[in-house]
Amino acid sequence: MPFTIVDNVIVAIILWQMIKKVRASNKRYKQRKKTFTQTNNDRFDASVNKTMDISEAYKTLGASQHDSLEEVRKSYFERISKNHPDKVTHLSEELQIMASQITLKLNQAFDTIKRRKL
């Protein structure tokens, strides 16, 4: 039994409504994600200093001032792999924020040392 024009119109309307619901839920998800990211970035900016002393940078990375850039980079990658925010996504929001703050401090310390060494 072939489909009639009415059947095709009904199927098209149902599909259109389903697509509309999916697009609406994606839009709400993106808006929530954007708001979450903005509020967390505001918290991170307030907690991390814009400038870092070179001795504090070495202390943050657990490296010596006599280490080469390769040794400092190795220390940086070891610490960043332990404290990366993607590893704590299943934990509470507070721990995710702490991991992000630690990551920001490690990045800032490595950038400070890298600029000084180069």
Biopython code that builds the backbone (N, CA, C, O; Angstrom):
import numpy as np
from Bio.PDB.StructureBuilder import StructureBuilder

atoms = [
    (1, "MET", "N", (0.846, -1.171, 0.000)),
    (1, "MET", "CA", (0.000, 0.000, 0.000)),
    (1, "MET", "C", (0.896, 1.242, 0.000)),
    (1, "MET", "O", (1.650, 1.438, 0.953)),
    (2, "PRO", "N", (0.842, 2.059, -1.003)),
    (2, "PRO", "CA", (1.713, 3.238, -1.084)),
    (2, "PRO", "C", (1.242, 4.333, -0.128)),
    (2, "PRO", "O", (0.072, 4.412, 0.248)),
    (3, "PHE", "N", (2.209, 5.174, 0.246)),
    (3, "PHE", "CA", (1.887, 6.311, 1.106)),
    (3, "PHE", "C", (1.125, 7.362, 0.309)),
    (3, "PHE", "O", (1.394, 7.599, -0.868)),
    (4, "THR", "N", (0.198, 7.963, 0.967)),
    (4, "THR", "CA", (-0.544, 9.049, 0.330)),
    (4, "THR", "C", (0.129, 10.377, 0.655)),
    (4, "THR", "O", (1.065, 10.423, 1.453)),
    (5, "ILE", "N", (-0.334, 11.430, 0.054)),
    (5, "ILE", "CA", (0.235, 12.750, 0.292)),
    (5, "ILE", "C", (0.016, 13.162, 1.745)),
    (5, "ILE", "O", (0.881, 13.804, 2.341)),
    (6, "VAL", "N", (-1.108, 12.808, 2.309)),
    (6, "VAL", "CA", (-1.404, 13.143, 3.707)),
    (6, "VAL", "C", (-0.420, 12.443, 4.637)),
    (6, "VAL", "O", (0.058, 13.043, 5.600)),
    (7, "ASP", "N", (-0.118, 11.189, 4.359)),
    (7, "ASP", "CA", (0.842, 10.451, 5.169)),
    (7, "ASP", "C", (2.222, 11.109, 5.101)),
    (7, "ASP", "O", (2.895, 11.264, 6.120)),
    (8, "ASN", "N", (2.630, 11.490, 3.910)),
    (8, "ASN", "CA", (3.924, 12.141, 3.750)),
    (8, "ASN", "C", (3.979, 13.475, 4.496)),
    (8, "ASN", "O", (5.007, 13.812, 5.083)),
    (9, "VAL", "N", (2.909, 14.217, 4.478)),
    (9, "VAL", "CA", (2.863, 15.492, 5.188)),
    (9, "VAL", "C", (2.939, 15.261, 6.696)),
    (9, "VAL", "O", (3.628, 16.000, 7.398)),
    (10, "ILE", "N", (2.258, 14.270, 7.188)),
    (10, "ILE", "CA", (2.281, 13.952, 8.626)),
    (10, "ILE", "C", (3.692, 13.552, 9.050)),
    (10, "ILE", "O", (4.179, 13.996, 10.090)),
    (11, "VAL", "N", (4.340, 12.727, 8.257)),
    (11, "VAL", "CA", (5.717, 12.311, 8.575)),
    (11, "VAL", "C", (6.644, 13.517, 8.554)),
    (11, "VAL", "O", (7.503, 13.644, 9.426)),
    (12, "ALA", "N", (6.491, 14.399, 7.583)),
    (12, "ALA", "CA", (7.330, 15.587, 7.491)),
    (12, "ALA", "C", (7.131, 16.494, 8.705)),
    (12, "ALA", "O", (8.097, 17.041, 9.236)),
    (13, "ILE", "N", (5.897, 16.653, 9.137)),
    (13, "ILE", "CA", (5.613, 17.493, 10.308)),
    (13, "ILE", "C", (6.234, 16.890, 11.561)),
    (13, "ILE", "O", (6.808, 17.613, 12.375)),
    (14, "ILE", "N", (6.129, 15.604, 11.720)),
    (14, "ILE", "CA", (6.718, 14.928, 12.894)),
    (14, "ILE", "C", (8.230, 15.083, 12.888)),
    (14, "ILE", "O", (8.826, 15.385, 13.921)),
    (15, "LEU", "N", (8.853, 14.879, 11.738)),
    (15, "LEU", "CA", (10.308, 15.043, 11.647)),
    (15, "LEU", "C", (10.720, 16.484, 11.935)),
    (15, "LEU", "O", (11.714, 16.720, 12.622)),
    (16, "TRP", "N", (9.970, 17.437, 11.418)),
    (16, "TRP", "CA", (10.282, 18.842, 11.641)),
    (16, "TRP", "C", (10.202, 19.182, 13.129)),
    (16, "TRP", "O", (11.048, 19.919, 13.635)),
    (17, "GLN", "N", (9.206, 18.663, 13.833)),
    (17, "GLN", "CA", (9.077, 18.916, 15.269)),
    (17, "GLN", "C", (10.219, 18.263, 16.047)),
    (17, "GLN", "O", (10.718, 18.838, 17.014)),
    (18, "MET", "N", (10.628, 17.081, 15.634)),
    (18, "MET", "CA", (11.749, 16.415, 16.310)),
    (18, "MET", "C", (13.039, 17.205, 16.120)),
    (18, "MET", "O", (13.801, 17.385, 17.070)),
    (19, "ILE", "N", (13.286, 17.670, 14.920)),
    (19, "ILE", "CA", (14.489, 18.455, 14.650)),
    (19, "ILE", "C", (14.464, 19.755, 15.449)),
    (19, "ILE", "O", (15.493, 20.189, 15.966)),
    (20, "LYS", "N", (13.303, 20.369, 15.549)),
    (20, "LYS", "CA", (13.152, 21.606, 16.318)),
    (20, "LYS", "C", (13.495, 21.385, 17.791)),
    (20, "LYS", "O", (14.155, 22.221, 18.407)),
    (21, "LYS", "N", (13.049, 20.260, 18.357)),
    (21, "LYS", "CA", (13.349, 19.955, 19.760)),
    (21, "LYS", "C", (14.842, 19.739, 19.968)),
    (21, "LYS", "O", (15.406, 20.214, 20.954)),
    (22, "VAL", "N", (15.485, 19.028, 19.047)),
    (22, "VAL", "CA", (16.922, 18.769, 19.173)),
    (22, "VAL", "C", (17.696, 20.073, 19.087)),
    (22, "VAL", "O", (18.615, 20.299, 19.874)),
    (23, "ARG", "N", (17.341, 20.928, 18.149)),
    (23, "ARG", "CA", (18.036, 22.210, 18.014)),
    (23, "ARG", "C", (17.842, 23.072, 19.252)),
    (23, "ARG", "O", (18.780, 23.742, 19.686)),
    (24, "ALA", "N", (16.658, 23.069, 19.822)),
    (24, "ALA", "CA", (16.394, 23.864, 21.028)),
    (24, "ALA", "C", (17.213, 23.353, 22.202)),
    (24, "ALA", "O", (17.767, 24.147, 22.962)),
    (25, "SER", "N", (17.296, 22.042, 22.357)),
    (25, "SER", "CA", (18.074, 21.503, 23.474)),
    (25, "SER", "C", (19.553, 21.785, 23.283)),
    (25, "SER", "O", (20.252, 22.060, 24.259)),
    (26, "ASN", "N", (20.054, 21.725, 22.043)),
    (26, "ASN", "CA", (21.456, 22.062, 21.787)),
    (26, "ASN", "C", (21.737, 23.524, 22.091)),
    (26, "ASN", "O", (22.795, 23.860, 22.621)),
    (27, "LYS", "N", (20.797, 24.385, 21.758)),
    (27, "LYS", "CA", (20.973, 25.807, 22.018)),
    (27, "LYS", "C", (21.026, 26.074, 23.522)),
    (27, "LYS", "O", (21.858, 26.853, 23.988)),
    (28, "ARG", "N", (20.131, 25.422, 24.286)),
    (28, "ARG", "CA", (20.149, 25.593, 25.747)),
    (28, "ARG", "C", (21.450, 25.072, 26.327)),
    (28, "ARG", "O", (22.013, 25.693, 27.229)),
    (29, "TYR", "N", (21.943, 23.935, 25.825)),
    (29, "TYR", "CA", (23.202, 23.368, 26.312)),
    (29, "TYR", "C", (24.356, 24.324, 26.044)),
    (29, "TYR", "O", (25.190, 24.548, 26.921)),
    (30, "LYS", "N", (24.412, 24.888, 24.846)),
    (30, "LYS", "CA", (25.490, 25.808, 24.515)),
    (30, "LYS", "C", (25.430, 27.055, 25.381)),
    (30, "LYS", "O", (26.468, 27.573, 25.794)),
    (31, "GLN", "N", (24.223, 27.544, 25.660)),
    (31, "GLN", "CA", (24.095, 28.722, 26.506)),
    (31, "GLN", "C", (24.562, 28.429, 27.927)),
    (31, "GLN", "O", (25.263, 29.243, 28.527)),
    (32, "ARG", "N", (24.182, 27.278, 28.468)),
    (32, "ARG", "CA", (24.625, 26.909, 29.817)),
    (32, "ARG", "C", (26.133, 26.740, 29.854)),
    (32, "ARG", "O", (26.783, 27.176, 30.805)),
    (33, "LYS", "N", (26.696, 26.116, 28.834)),
    (33, "LYS", "CA", (28.132, 25.895, 28.783)),
    (33, "LYS", "C", (28.868, 27.230, 28.704)),
    (33, "LYS", "O", (29.895, 27.408, 29.359)),
    (34, "LYS", "N", (28.358, 28.161, 27.915)),
    (34, "LYS", "CA", (28.976, 29.471, 27.780)),
    (34, "LYS", "C", (28.934, 30.215, 29.110)),
    (34, "LYS", "O", (29.930, 30.824, 29.499)),
    (35, "THR", "N", (27.821, 30.180, 29.805)),
    (35, "THR", "CA", (27.689, 30.846, 31.098)),
    (35, "THR", "C", (28.634, 30.225, 32.117)),
    (35, "THR", "O", (29.291, 30.942, 32.871)),
    (36, "PHE", "N", (28.707, 28.885, 32.145)),
    (36, "PHE", "CA", (29.603, 28.183, 33.071)),
    (36, "PHE", "C", (31.048, 28.578, 32.804)),
    (36, "PHE", "O", (31.800, 28.839, 33.743)),
    (37, "THR", "N", (31.443, 28.625, 31.549)),
    (37, "THR", "CA", (32.812, 28.969, 31.189)),
    (37, "THR", "C", (33.133, 30.403, 31.579)),
    (37, "THR", "O", (34.225, 30.669, 32.081)),
    (38, "GLN", "N", (32.216, 31.326, 31.362)),
    (38, "GLN", "CA", (32.458, 32.722, 31.702)),
    (38, "GLN", "C", (32.610, 32.909, 33.206)),
    (38, "GLN", "O", (33.512, 33.621, 33.648)),
    (39, "THR", "N", (31.747, 32.285, 33.999)),
    (39, "THR", "CA", (31.850, 32.450, 35.454)),
    (39, "THR", "C", (33.119, 31.822, 35.989)),
    (39, "THR", "O", (33.746, 32.374, 36.893)),
    (40, "ASN", "N", (33.512, 30.678, 35.446)),
    (40, "ASN", "CA", (34.746, 30.050, 35.905)),
    (40, "ASN", "C", (35.964, 30.861, 35.496)),
    (40, "ASN", "O", (36.906, 30.982, 36.279)),
    (41, "ASN", "N", (35.972, 31.422, 34.292)),
    (41, "ASN", "CA", (37.098, 32.246, 33.878)),
    (41, "ASN", "C", (37.232, 33.472, 34.754)),
    (41, "ASN", "O", (38.348, 33.906, 35.039)),
    (42, "ASP", "N", (36.116, 34.041, 35.187)),
    (42, "ASP", "CA", (36.173, 35.181, 36.104)),
    (42, "ASP", "C", (36.810, 34.764, 37.427)),
    (42, "ASP", "O", (37.603, 35.512, 37.999)),
    (43, "ARG", "N", (36.469, 33.591, 37.906)),
    (43, "ARG", "CA", (37.062, 33.097, 39.153)),
    (43, "ARG", "C", (38.559, 32.851, 38.983)),
    (43, "ARG", "O", (39.347, 33.175, 39.872)),
    (44, "PHE", "N", (38.951, 32.284, 37.852)),
    (44, "PHE", "CA", (40.365, 31.991, 37.627)),
    (44, "PHE", "C", (41.179, 33.276, 37.535)),
    (44, "PHE", "O", (42.271, 33.364, 38.096)),
    (45, "ASP", "N", (40.649, 34.270, 36.830)),
    (45, "ASP", "CA", (41.371, 35.523, 36.672)),
    (45, "ASP", "C", (41.595, 36.203, 38.008)),
    (45, "ASP", "O", (42.631, 36.831, 38.225)),
    (46, "ALA", "N", (40.637, 36.081, 38.895)),
    (46, "ALA", "CA", (40.776, 36.710, 40.201)),
    (46, "ALA", "C", (41.793, 35.988, 41.071)),
    (46, "ALA", "O", (42.410, 36.606, 41.939)),
    (47, "SER", "N", (41.979, 34.694, 40.855)),
    (47, "SER", "CA", (42.837, 33.923, 41.749)),
    (47, "SER", "C", (44.280, 33.824, 41.277)),
    (47, "SER", "O", (45.162, 33.524, 42.082)),
    (48, "VAL", "N", (44.547, 34.066, 40.007)),
    (48, "VAL", "CA", (45.895, 33.907, 39.478)),
    (48, "VAL", "C", (46.511, 35.275, 39.233)),
    (48, "VAL", "O", (45.902, 36.135, 38.597)),
    (49, "ASN", "N", (47.722, 35.471, 39.740)),
    (49, "ASN", "CA", (48.414, 36.731, 39.508)),
    (49, "ASN", "C", (48.804, 36.839, 38.042)),
    (49, "ASN", "O", (49.054, 35.833, 37.377)),
    (50, "LYS", "N", (48.853, 38.058, 37.551)),
    (50, "LYS", "CA", (49.214, 38.265, 36.153)),
    (50, "LYS", "C", (50.714, 38.117, 35.933)),
    (50, "LYS", "O", (51.137, 37.699, 34.855)),
    (51, "THR", "N", (51.526, 38.451, 36.932)),
    (51, "THR", "CA", (52.971, 38.318, 36.807)),
    (51, "THR", "C", (53.457, 37.350, 37.871)),
    (51, "THR", "O", (52.875, 37.246, 38.951)),
    (52, "MET", "N", (54.535, 36.640, 37.548)),
    (52, "MET", "CA", (55.067, 35.665, 38.485)),
    (52, "MET", "C", (56.574, 35.856, 38.576)),
    (52, "MET", "O", (57.253, 36.035, 37.565)),
    (53, "ASP", "N", (57.082, 35.816, 39.789)),
    (53, "ASP", "CA", (58.516, 35.913, 40.023)),
    (53, "ASP", "C", (59.191, 34.647, 39.496)),
    (53, "ASP", "O", (58.602, 33.567, 39.531)),
    (54, "ILE", "N", (60.417, 34.780, 39.010)),
    (54, "ILE", "CA", (61.111, 33.638, 38.406)),
    (54, "ILE", "C", (61.395, 32.538, 39.435)),
    (54, "ILE", "O", (61.308, 31.353, 39.116)),
    (55, "SER", "N", (61.733, 32.929, 40.665)),
    (55, "SER", "CA", (61.992, 31.903, 41.692)),
    (55, "SER", "C", (60.700, 31.186, 42.075)),
    (55, "SER", "O", (60.705, 29.984, 42.343)),
    (56, "GLU", "N", (59.592, 31.933, 42.100)),
    (56, "GLU", "CA", (58.300, 31.311, 42.378)),
    (56, "GLU", "C", (57.898, 30.359, 41.239)),
    (56, "GLU", "O", (57.278, 29.322, 41.473)),
    (57, "ALA", "N", (58.257, 30.727, 40.022)),
    (57, "ALA", "CA", (57.941, 29.878, 38.871)),
    (57, "ALA", "C", (58.685, 28.549, 38.962)),
    (57, "ALA", "O", (58.111, 27.487, 38.720)),
    (58, "TYR", "N", (59.959, 28.616, 39.312)),
    (58, "TYR", "CA", (60.730, 27.372, 39.468)),
    (58, "TYR", "C", (60.168, 26.522, 40.604)),
    (58, "TYR", "O", (60.097, 25.298, 40.492)),
    (59, "LYS", "N", (59.770, 27.174, 41.700)),
    (59, "LYS", "CA", (59.210, 26.443, 42.832)),
    (59, "LYS", "C", (57.890, 25.773, 42.445)),
    (59, "LYS", "O", (57.626, 24.639, 42.845)),
    (60, "THR", "N", (57.063, 26.474, 41.665)),
    (60, "THR", "CA", (55.782, 25.930, 41.236)),
    (60, "THR", "C", (55.977, 24.682, 40.394)),
    (60, "THR", "O", (55.227, 23.714, 40.525)),
    (61, "LEU", "N", (56.991, 24.704, 39.522)),
    (61, "LEU", "CA", (57.247, 23.550, 38.657)),
    (61, "LEU", "C", (58.116, 22.489, 39.327)),
    (61, "LEU", "O", (58.263, 21.388, 38.796)),
    (62, "GLY", "N", (58.687, 22.802, 40.477)),
    (62, "GLY", "CA", (59.539, 21.835, 41.158)),
    (62, "GLY", "C", (60.852, 21.625, 40.436)),
    (62, "GLY", "O", (61.394, 20.520, 40.425)),
    (63, "ALA", "N", (61.359, 22.680, 39.837)),
    (63, "ALA", "CA", (62.617, 22.597, 39.083)),
    (63, "ALA", "C", (63.651, 23.498, 39.734)),
    (63, "ALA", "O", (63.319, 24.357, 40.551)),
    (64, "SER", "N", (64.905, 23.293, 39.364)),
    (64, "SER", "CA", (65.996, 24.111, 39.859)),
    (64, "SER", "C", (66.310, 25.196, 38.832)),
    (64, "SER", "O", (66.042, 25.026, 37.643)),
    (65, "GLN", "N", (66.871, 26.293, 39.287)),
    (65, "GLN", "CA", (67.213, 27.372, 38.363)),
    (65, "GLN", "C", (68.367, 26.986, 37.445)),
    (65, "GLN", "O", (68.602, 27.638, 36.428)),
    (66, "HIS", "N", (69.079, 25.933, 37.802)),
    (66, "HIS", "CA", (70.198, 25.484, 36.982)),
    (66, "HIS", "C", (69.773, 24.451, 35.938)),
    (66, "HIS", "O", (70.587, 24.037, 35.114)),
    (67, "ASP", "N", (68.519, 24.035, 35.965)),
    (67, "ASP", "CA", (68.023, 23.049, 34.998)),
    (67, "ASP", "C", (67.929, 23.671, 33.610)),
    (67, "ASP", "O", (67.691, 24.869, 33.455)),
    (68, "SER", "N", (68.122, 22.823, 32.612)),
    (68, "SER", "CA", (67.966, 23.286, 31.234)),
    (68, "SER", "C", (66.478, 23.419, 30.908)),
    (68, "SER", "O", (65.618, 22.994, 31.680)),
    (69, "LEU", "N", (66.198, 24.006, 29.772)),
    (69, "LEU", "CA", (64.811, 24.191, 29.365)),
    (69, "LEU", "C", (64.124, 22.842, 29.141)),
    (69, "LEU", "O", (62.930, 22.706, 29.408)),
    (70, "GLU", "N", (64.858, 21.861, 28.659)),
    (70, "GLU", "CA", (64.286, 20.523, 28.453)),
    (70, "GLU", "C", (63.898, 19.874, 29.783)),
    (70, "GLU", "O", (62.852, 19.231, 29.873)),
    (71, "GLU", "N", (64.723, 20.033, 30.807)),
    (71, "GLU", "CA", (64.392, 19.476, 32.121)),
    (71, "GLU", "C", (63.192, 20.194, 32.740)),
    (71, "GLU", "O", (62.346, 19.566, 33.377)),
    (72, "VAL", "N", (63.126, 21.503, 32.551)),
    (72, "VAL", "CA", (61.982, 22.265, 33.054)),
    (72, "VAL", "C", (60.721, 21.834, 32.317)),
    (72, "VAL", "O", (59.666, 21.672, 32.932)),
    (73, "ARG", "N", (60.823, 21.648, 31.004)),
    (73, "ARG", "CA", (59.670, 21.209, 30.206)),
    (73, "ARG", "C", (59.187, 19.828, 30.667)),
    (73, "ARG", "O", (57.985, 19.577, 30.745)),
    (74, "LYS", "N", (60.126, 18.951, 30.965)),
    (74, "LYS", "CA", (59.760, 17.613, 31.447)),
    (74, "LYS", "C", (59.019, 17.710, 32.779)),
    (74, "LYS", "O", (58.007, 17.037, 32.978)),
    (75, "SER", "N", (59.514, 18.535, 33.678)),
    (75, "SER", "CA", (58.860, 18.739, 34.967)),
    (75, "SER", "C", (57.469, 19.337, 34.774)),
    (75, "SER", "O", (56.516, 18.950, 35.451)),
    (76, "TYR", "N", (57.363, 20.281, 33.848)),
    (76, "TYR", "CA", (56.066, 20.905, 33.551)),
    (76, "TYR", "C", (55.069, 19.864, 33.067)),
    (76, "TYR", "O", (53.939, 19.819, 33.555)),
    (77, "PHE", "N", (55.469, 19.023, 32.112)),
    (77, "PHE", "CA", (54.549, 18.030, 31.570)),
    (77, "PHE", "C", (54.159, 16.978, 32.607)),
    (77, "PHE", "O", (53.035, 16.478, 32.580)),
    (78, "GLU", "N", (55.058, 16.638, 33.507)),
    (78, "GLU", "CA", (54.714, 15.697, 34.575)),
    (78, "GLU", "C", (53.633, 16.294, 35.481)),
    (78, "GLU", "O", (52.648, 15.631, 35.806)),
    (79, "ARG", "N", (53.826, 17.533, 35.876)),
    (79, "ARG", "CA", (52.857, 18.164, 36.781)),
    (79, "ARG", "C", (51.534, 18.456, 36.096)),
    (79, "ARG", "O", (50.470, 18.300, 36.696)),
    (80, "ILE", "N", (51.598, 18.879, 34.844)),
    (80, "ILE", "CA", (50.358, 19.208, 34.143)),
    (80, "ILE", "C", (49.538, 17.952, 33.882)),
    (80, "ILE", "O", (48.308, 18.008, 33.876)),
    (81, "SER", "N", (50.197, 16.824, 33.667)),
    (81, "SER", "CA", (49.447, 15.585, 33.430)),
    (81, "SER", "C", (48.747, 15.100, 34.698)),
    (81, "SER", "O", (47.706, 14.449, 34.616)),
    (82, "LYS", "N", (49.299, 15.406, 35.854)),
    (82, "LYS", "CA", (48.668, 15.009, 37.109)),
    (82, "LYS", "C", (47.508, 15.928, 37.489)),
    (82, "LYS", "O", (46.543, 15.486, 38.112)),
    (83, "ASN", "N", (47.603, 17.208, 37.114)),
    (83, "ASN", "CA", (46.638, 18.204, 37.587)),
    (83, "ASN", "C", (45.731, 18.751, 36.499)),
    (83, "ASN", "O", (45.118, 19.801, 36.696)),
    (84, "HIS", "N", (45.623, 18.093, 35.381)),
    (84, "HIS", "CA", (44.824, 18.635, 34.287)),
    (84, "HIS", "C", (43.329, 18.572, 34.622)),
    (84, "HIS", "O", (42.870, 17.570, 35.170)),
    (85, "PRO", "N", (42.567, 19.619, 34.304)),
    (85, "PRO", "CA", (41.137, 19.646, 34.640)),
    (85, "PRO", "C", (40.319, 18.556, 33.956)),
    (85, "PRO", "O", (39.281, 18.152, 34.481)),
    (86, "ASP", "N", (40.757, 18.078, 32.811)),
    (86, "ASP", "CA", (40.008, 17.030, 32.120)),
    (86, "ASP", "C", (40.013, 15.708, 32.893)),
    (86, "ASP", "O", (39.173, 14.844, 32.641)),
    (87, "LYS", "N", (40.940, 15.546, 33.819)),
    (87, "LYS", "CA", (41.001, 14.314, 34.599)),
    (87, "LYS", "C", (40.020, 14.308, 35.772)),
    (87, "LYS", "O", (39.792, 13.262, 36.380)),
    (88, "VAL", "N", (39.438, 15.468, 36.093)),
    (88, "VAL", "CA", (38.530, 15.543, 37.233)),
    (88, "VAL", "C", (37.129, 15.997, 36.824)),
    (88, "VAL", "O", (36.396, 16.548, 37.646)),
    (89, "THR", "N", (36.758, 15.777, 35.587)),
    (89, "THR", "CA", (35.434, 16.217, 35.134)),
    (89, "THR", "C", (34.309, 15.482, 35.850)),
    (89, "THR", "O", (33.200, 16.007, 35.952)),
    (90, "HIS", "N", (34.573, 14.292, 36.340)),
    (90, "HIS", "CA", (33.543, 13.512, 37.015)),
    (90, "HIS", "C", (33.402, 13.894, 38.491)),
    (90, "HIS", "O", (32.476, 13.432, 39.158)),
    (91, "LEU", "N", (34.308, 14.733, 39.009)),
    (91, "LEU", "CA", (34.271, 15.128, 40.412)),
    (91, "LEU", "C", (33.499, 16.435, 40.579)),
    (91, "LEU", "O", (32.930, 16.957, 39.620)),
    (92, "SER", "N", (33.485, 16.946, 41.778)),
    (92, "SER", "CA", (32.684, 18.143, 42.079)),
    (92, "SER", "C", (33.227, 19.378, 41.356)),
    (92, "SER", "O", (34.353, 19.390, 40.859)),
    (93, "GLU", "N", (32.396, 20.404, 41.314)),
    (93, "GLU", "CA", (32.776, 21.646, 40.635)),
    (93, "GLU", "C", (33.953, 22.328, 41.341)),
    (93, "GLU", "O", (34.797, 22.939, 40.686)),
    (94, "GLU", "N", (34.009, 22.226, 42.658)),
    (94, "GLU", "CA", (35.104, 22.834, 43.410)),
    (94, "GLU", "C", (36.444, 22.231, 43.019)),
    (94, "GLU", "O", (37.425, 22.953, 42.840)),
    (95, "LEU", "N", (36.487, 20.906, 42.884)),
    (95, "LEU", "CA", (37.734, 20.253, 42.490)),
    (95, "LEU", "C", (38.103, 20.586, 41.046)),
    (95, "LEU", "O", (39.284, 20.691, 40.715)),
    (96, "GLN", "N", (37.109, 20.750, 40.197)),
    (96, "GLN", "CA", (37.389, 21.150, 38.812)),
    (96, "GLN", "C", (37.988, 22.553, 38.780)),
    (96, "GLN", "O", (38.910, 22.822, 38.010)),
    (97, "ILE", "N", (37.464, 23.439, 39.615)),
    (97, "ILE", "CA", (37.997, 24.801, 39.677)),
    (97, "ILE", "C", (39.418, 24.795, 40.224)),
    (97, "ILE", "O", (40.285, 25.505, 39.713)),
    (98, "MET", "N", (39.660, 24.000, 41.257)),
    (98, "MET", "CA", (41.009, 23.910, 41.810)),
    (98, "MET", "C", (41.991, 23.382, 40.769)),
    (98, "MET", "O", (43.095, 23.910, 40.635)),
    (99, "ALA", "N", (41.603, 22.354, 40.040)),
    (99, "ALA", "CA", (42.483, 21.794, 39.009)),
    (99, "ALA", "C", (42.763, 22.824, 37.919)),
    (99, "ALA", "O", (43.879, 22.899, 37.405)),
    (100, "SER", "N", (41.766, 23.603, 37.572)),
    (100, "SER", "CA", (41.970, 24.641, 36.556)),
    (100, "SER", "C", (42.900, 25.736, 37.066)),
    (100, "SER", "O", (43.722, 26.256, 36.312)),
    (101, "GLN", "N", (42.773, 26.082, 38.330)),
    (101, "GLN", "CA", (43.663, 27.094, 38.902)),
    (101, "GLN", "C", (45.108, 26.594, 38.933)),
    (101, "GLN", "O", (46.036, 27.334, 38.608)),
    (102, "ILE", "N", (45.286, 25.350, 39.322)),
    (102, "ILE", "CA", (46.629, 24.773, 39.342)),
    (102, "ILE", "C", (47.208, 24.751, 37.942)),
    (102, "ILE", "O", (48.379, 25.078, 37.745)),
    (103, "THR", "N", (46.398, 24.367, 36.969)),
    (103, "THR", "CA", (46.856, 24.327, 35.580)),
    (103, "THR", "C", (47.253, 25.718, 35.100)),
    (103, "THR", "O", (48.266, 25.876, 34.418)),
    (104, "LEU", "N", (46.464, 26.720, 35.451)),
    (104, "LEU", "CA", (46.803, 28.089, 35.060)),
    (104, "LEU", "C", (48.120, 28.538, 35.679)),
    (104, "LEU", "O", (48.935, 29.179, 35.016)),
    (105, "LYS", "N", (48.326, 28.204, 36.942)),
    (105, "LYS", "CA", (49.578, 28.576, 37.596)),
    (105, "LYS", "C", (50.769, 27.862, 36.956)),
    (105, "LYS", "O", (51.827, 28.462, 36.767)),
    (106, "LEU", "N", (50.596, 26.580, 36.622)),
    (106, "LEU", "CA", (51.677, 25.843, 35.968)),
    (106, "LEU", "C", (51.981, 26.435, 34.594)),
    (106, "LEU", "O", (53.146, 26.575, 34.220)),
    (107, "ASN", "N", (50.954, 26.777, 33.856)),
    (107, "ASN", "CA", (51.158, 27.386, 32.541)),
    (107, "ASN", "C", (51.873, 28.724, 32.661)),
    (107, "ASN", "O", (52.782, 29.029, 31.890)),
    (108, "GLN", "N", (51.451, 29.512, 33.634)),
    (108, "GLN", "CA", (52.063, 30.814, 33.834)),
    (108, "GLN", "C", (53.533, 30.662, 34.244)),
    (108, "GLN", "O", (54.393, 31.404, 33.768)),
    (109, "ALA", "N", (53.814, 29.708, 35.118)),
    (109, "ALA", "CA", (55.193, 29.481, 35.555)),
    (109, "ALA", "C", (56.064, 29.028, 34.384)),
    (109, "ALA", "O", (57.186, 29.507, 34.216)),
    (110, "PHE", "N", (55.550, 28.111, 33.584)),
    (110, "PHE", "CA", (56.329, 27.625, 32.448)),
    (110, "PHE", "C", (56.563, 28.735, 31.429)),
    (110, "PHE", "O", (57.653, 28.835, 30.866)),
    (111, "ASP", "N", (55.556, 29.567, 31.187)),
    (111, "ASP", "CA", (55.736, 30.682, 30.258)),
    (111, "ASP", "C", (56.784, 31.672, 30.770)),
    (111, "ASP", "O", (57.585, 32.192, 29.992)),
    (112, "THR", "N", (56.777, 31.927, 32.067)),
    (112, "THR", "CA", (57.747, 32.837, 32.668)),
    (112, "THR", "C", (59.161, 32.296, 32.474)),
    (112, "THR", "O", (60.059, 33.032, 32.065)),
    (113, "ILE", "N", (59.356, 31.025, 32.763)),
    (113, "ILE", "CA", (60.683, 30.425, 32.637)),
    (113, "ILE", "C", (61.094, 30.356, 31.173)),
    (113, "ILE", "O", (62.247, 30.624, 30.835)),
    (114, "LYS", "N", (60.172, 30.004, 30.319)),
    (114, "LYS", "CA", (60.495, 29.881, 28.895)),
    (114, "LYS", "C", (60.931, 31.241, 28.321)),
    (114, "LYS", "O", (61.893, 31.322, 27.557)),
    (115, "ARG", "N", (60.213, 32.296, 28.700)),
    (115, "ARG", "CA", (60.606, 33.631, 28.226)),
    (115, "ARG", "C", (61.976, 34.024, 28.738)),
    (115, "ARG", "O", (62.752, 34.670, 28.034)),
    (116, "ARG", "N", (62.269, 33.631, 29.970)),
    (116, "ARG", "CA", (63.563, 33.985, 30.575)),
    (116, "ARG", "C", (64.715, 33.195, 29.943)),
    (116, "ARG", "O", (65.802, 33.734, 29.737)),
    (117, "LYS", "N", (64.469, 31.912, 29.637)),
    (117, "LYS", "CA", (65.524, 31.052, 29.088)),
    (117, "LYS", "C", (65.810, 31.352, 27.625)),
    (117, "LYS", "O", (66.943, 31.208, 27.166)),
    (118, "LEU", "N", (64.788, 31.766, 26.896)),
    (118, "LEU", "CA", (64.983, 32.014, 25.458)),
    (118, "LEU", "C", (65.473, 33.381, 25.252)),
    (118, "LEU", "O", (65.701, 33.789, 24.113)),
]
sb = StructureBuilder()
sb.init_structure("model")
sb.init_model(0)
sb.init_chain("A")
sb.init_seg("    ")
for serial, (resi, resn, name, xyz) in enumerate(atoms, 1):
    if name == "N":
        sb.init_residue(resn, " ", resi, " ")
    sb.init_atom(name, np.array(xyz, "f"), 0.0, 1.0, " ", f" {name:<3s}", serial, name[0])
structure = sb.get_structure()
